[in-house]
Amino acid sequence: MEVLRDGTFAFTVGPEALARGLRPSKRLPRNAQFLVQCEGAVGLDGILQVLDDLENNRVDTSVEITDSFPYPQIFVFTNVILICDQTHIYEYNGASLSLVLGPVAAGQTWAAVDFYDYIYMSNGAVAVVRDPNTGTFSTTTDQPTAVAICNYNGQVMIGSPGSTS
């Protein structure tokens, strides 16, 4: 490996190292022929791909979302991208935002889980679901409100402090 005077260098990672990918555990020694760190790229469809430049691909939320930190919240799901403020839910189609639900009761920050076309989300004050057949969002009393939602091996686990149900 040649190091230039300005301190830059080029290092080629061979196909065998790329095929093995990142080391499965930090306990594995660094010289075990695995990659140890990945910055600026993700594995997608079995291929290491560069992340898009976030500066050039920002979502303009200045017109629709005026709430301060921690909003807007963004959820990148399997089939849809949602952007939420405190009381509204928007869908992002790659170019613009469209309102899909709101206003709803304000609560804490949103938590959500998706199962392809079905989405369940809550802000602790209201529960929202996306109908997998029509794609429409609606509030529901059939699901509990939550402040934390997790998909654990296909089972939805929620945290709902103060709830008796």
Helices and strands as residue ranges (DSSP letters): H 15-20, E 41-44, E 47-50, E 73-76, E 81-84, E 89-92, E 97-101, E 111-115, E 118-122, E 127-130, E 137-140, E 148-152, E 155-159
